Amino acid sequence: MKKTLAFFLGFLSWVKLSAGDEFCGIRNTAFQPGEFITYNVFYSVIGIYLNAGTATFSTTLENLNNKPVYHVVGQGRSNSSYDWIFKVRDKYETYFDTANLQPLKFIRNVDEGGYKKNENITFNQQTNTAITTSGVFKVPNCIQDVLSAVYYARNIDFDKYRTDDKIPFSMFLDNEVYSLYIRYLGKETIKTRYGKFRAIKFRPLLVKGTLFSGGEKMTVWVSDDNNHIPLRIESPIVVGSVKVDMMQYKNLRYPLSSMIRFN
């Protein structure tokens, strides 16, 4: 049985797929070391969204095996008042090459409603393999892990695409390679809990799991500026729906010029 991510980190699984050579070795122009972003997660059963949890993402520049890497840490937790419903304490870490944004190491420690998972993956770019405690697995070129994929996708030049175009990626998780895509839906203005923004909109193809149903039911909006930070994610889940809004940021690489008005 495929295990899903936490309800407020589940959107991390949207970018996973067999990528063509077009995106191999894409360079970072979107983020910088020191970036820190905070999100609030809102949960609804009857149409009223209540603040149920938080998620944070930090980026630092480090060295791994004498190679410069971006070290990104994503952490999520349910609010204590909701722990009795579905307690979440998750931590994801990725170390990916600064030159081509390909992952070298991925660590996942999750506790989601009693389900616990510890995962440690080492990627070998020369042999196109992923090494886990279960063995050595062959992976395609330009493979991503579940967290590096988010930062990789932030560097996509969406202006190259037309509405309804599909953008493919490859991702390795739970000892398997997944093939999905992002469907580009164009640009629109969106109002979040933080403010009003010009945004880029798309829908990822999701794998069916215990919380998220399969298909293109999750919608993502990222800032229509050079940062491409996720501003809002909305998705139905098995019971109710979730909405994730960016609420705080530090040390973005560029001014958040997509913001029209602060709430």
TADA-V450089 format. One record per residue. N is the residue number from 1. RES is the residue in three letters. OMEGA is omega in whole degrees, -180 to 180 (none if undefined). BURIAL is # if it has 9 or more other ideal C-beta (glycine too) atoms within 8 Angstrom, else .. Layout:
BEGIN
n & res & omega & burial
N & RES & OMEGA & BURIAL
N & RES & OMEGA & BURIAL
END
This chain:
BEGIN
n & res & omega & burial
1 & MET & 179 & .
2 & LYS & 178 & .
3 & LYS & 177 & .
4 & THR & 175 & #
5 & LEU & 177 & #
6 & ALA & -174 & #
7 & PHE & 179 & #
8 & PHE & 173 & #
9 & LEU & -179 & #
10 & GLY & -179 & #
11 & PHE & 178 & #
12 & LEU & -177 & #
13 & SER & -175 & #
14 & TRP & -174 & #
15 & VAL & 177 & #
16 & LYS & -177 & #
17 & LEU & -178 & #
18 & SER & -173 & #
19 & ALA & 174 & #
20 & GLY & -177 & .
21 & ASP & -177 & .
22 & GLU & -175 & .
23 & PHE & 177 & #
24 & CYS & 177 & #
25 & GLY & 177 & #
26 & ILE & -177 & #
27 & ARG & -178 & .
28 & ASN & 173 & #
29 & THR & -170 & .
30 & ALA & -174 & #
31 & PHE & -179 & #
32 & GLN & 175 & .
33 & PRO & -179 & .
34 & GLY & 178 & .
35 & GLU & 179 & #
36 & PHE & -177 & #
37 & ILE & 179 & #
38 & THR & 179 & #
39 & TYR & 168 & #
40 & ASN & -179 & #
41 & VAL & -178 & #
42 & PHE & -177 & #
43 & TYR & -179 & #
44 & SER & 173 & #
45 & VAL & -175 & .
46 & ILE & 176 & .
47 & GLY & 178 & .
48 & ILE & -177 & .
49 & TYR & 179 & .
50 & LEU & -179 & .
51 & ASN & -173 & .
52 & ALA & -177 & #
53 & GLY & 179 & #
54 & THR & 175 & #
55 & ALA & 179 & #
56 & THR & 179 & #
57 & PHE & -179 & #
58 & SER & -179 & .
59 & THR & 175 & #
60 & THR & 176 & .
61 & LEU & -177 & #
62 & GLU & 175 & #
63 & ASN & 177 & .
64 & LEU & -177 & #
65 & ASN & 178 & .
66 & ASN & 178 & .
67 & LYS & 178 & .
68 & PRO & -177 & .
69 & VAL & 166 & #
70 & TYR & 176 & #
71 & HIS & -179 & #
72 & VAL & 178 & #
73 & VAL & 175 & #
74 & GLY & 180 & #
75 & GLN & 179 & #
76 & GLY & 179 & #
77 & ARG & 172 & #
78 & SER & 175 & #
79 & ASN & -175 & #
80 & SER & -179 & .
81 & SER & 179 & .
82 & TYR & -177 & #
83 & ASP & -178 & #
84 & TRP & 177 & .
85 & ILE & -179 & .
86 & PHE & -177 & #
87 & LYS & 180 & #
88 & VAL & 172 & #
89 & ARG & -173 & #
90 & ASP & 173 & #
91 & LYS & 178 & #
92 & TYR & 176 & #
93 & GLU & 174 & #
94 & THR & 173 & #
95 & TYR & -178 & #
96 & PHE & -174 & #
97 & ASP & 179 & #
98 & THR & -176 & #
99 & ALA & -175 & .
100 & ASN & 178 & .
101 & LEU & 176 & #
102 & GLN & -175 & #
103 & PRO & 175 & #
104 & LEU & -179 & #
105 & LYS & 180 & #
106 & PHE & 180 & #
107 & ILE & 179 & #
108 & ARG & 174 & #
109 & ASN & -174 & #
110 & VAL & 173 & #
111 & ASP & -172 & #
112 & GLU & 178 & #
113 & GLY & -179 & .
114 & GLY & 176 & .
115 & TYR & -179 & .
116 & LYS & -178 & .
117 & LYS & 173 & #
118 & ASN & -176 & .
119 & GLU & 179 & #
120 & ASN & -176 & #
121 & ILE & 172 & #
122 & THR & -179 & #
123 & PHE & 176 & #
124 & ASN & -177 & #
125 & GLN & -177 & .
126 & GLN & -177 & .
127 & THR & -177 & .
128 & ASN & 179 & #
129 & THR & 173 & #
130 & ALA & -177 & #
131 & ILE & 178 & #
132 & THR & 177 & #
133 & THR & -180 & .
134 & SER & 179 & .
135 & GLY & 180 & .
136 & VAL & -175 & .
137 & PHE & 177 & #
138 & LYS & 180 & .
139 & VAL & 179 & #
140 & PRO & 173 & #
141 & ASN & 174 & .
142 & CYS & 179 & #
143 & ILE & 176 & #
144 & GLN & 167 & #
145 & ASP & -170 & #
146 & VAL & -179 & #
147 & LEU & 178 & #
148 & SER & -179 & #
149 & ALA & 180 & #
150 & VAL & -178 & #
151 & TYR & 174 & #
152 & TYR & -178 & #
153 & ALA & 179 & #
154 & ARG & -179 & #
155 & ASN & 176 & #
156 & ILE & 175 & #
157 & ASP & -176 & .
158 & PHE & 179 & .
159 & ASP & 179 & .
160 & LYS & -172 & .
161 & TYR & 174 & .
162 & ARG & 179 & .
163 & THR & 179 & .
164 & ASP & 175 & .
165 & ASP & 176 & .
166 & LYS & -180 & .
167 & ILE & -174 & #
168 & PRO & 176 & #
169 & PHE & 173 & #
170 & SER & 178 & #
171 & MET & 179 & #
172 & PHE & 179 & #
173 & LEU & 179 & #
174 & ASP & 176 & .
175 & ASN & 179 & .
176 & GLU & 172 & .
177 & VAL & -180 & #
178 & TYR & 179 & #
179 & SER & 179 & .
180 & LEU & 178 & #
181 & TYR & 170 & #
182 & ILE & 174 & #
183 & ARG & -178 & #
184 & TYR & -176 & #
185 & LEU & 177 & #
186 & GLY & -176 & .
187 & LYS & 177 & .
188 & GLU & 176 & .
189 & THR & -177 & .
190 & ILE & 177 & #
191 & LYS & 179 & .
192 & THR & 177 & #
193 & ARG & -179 & .
194 & TYR & -178 & #
195 & GLY & -180 & #
196 & LYS & -172 & #
197 & PHE & 161 & #
198 & ARG & -171 & #
199 & ALA & 172 & #
200 & ILE & -173 & #
201 & LYS & 174 & #
202 & PHE & 176 & #
203 & ARG & 175 & #
204 & PRO & 171 & #
205 & LEU & -176 & #
206 & LEU & 171 & #
207 & VAL & -180 & #
208 & LYS & 179 & .
209 & GLY & -177 & #
210 & THR & 179 & .
211 & LEU & -176 & .
212 & PHE & 174 & #
213 & SER & -179 & .
214 & GLY & 178 & .
215 & GLY & -177 & .
216 & GLU & -177 & .
217 & LYS & 177 & #
218 & MET & 179 & #
219 & THR & -178 & #
220 & VAL & 174 & #
221 & TRP & 175 & #
222 & VAL & -175 & #
223 & SER & 179 & #
224 & ASP & 173 & #
225 & ASP & -175 & #
226 & ASN & 179 & .
227 & ASN & -177 & #
228 & HIS & 179 & #
229 & ILE & 175 & #
230 & PRO & -179 & #
231 & LEU & -179 & #
232 & ARG & 172 & #
233 & ILE & 177 & #
234 & GLU & 178 & #
235 & SER & 168 & #
236 & PRO & 172 & .
237 & ILE & -175 & #
238 & VAL & 175 & .
239 & VAL & 179 & .
240 & GLY & -178 & .
241 & SER & 178 & #
242 & VAL & 176 & #
243 & LYS & -178 & #
244 & VAL & -178 & #
245 & ASP & 172 & #
246 & MET & -176 & #
247 & MET & -179 & .
248 & GLN & 178 & .
249 & TYR & 176 & #
250 & LYS & 171 & .
251 & ASN & 171 & .
252 & LEU & -178 & #
253 & ARG & -179 & .
254 & TYR & 172 & .
255 & PRO & 179 & .
256 & LEU & -172 & #
257 & SER & 178 & .
258 & SER & -178 & #
259 & MET & 180 & #
260 & ILE & -178 & .
261 & ARG & 175 & .
262 & PHE & -179 & .
263 & ASN & none & .
END
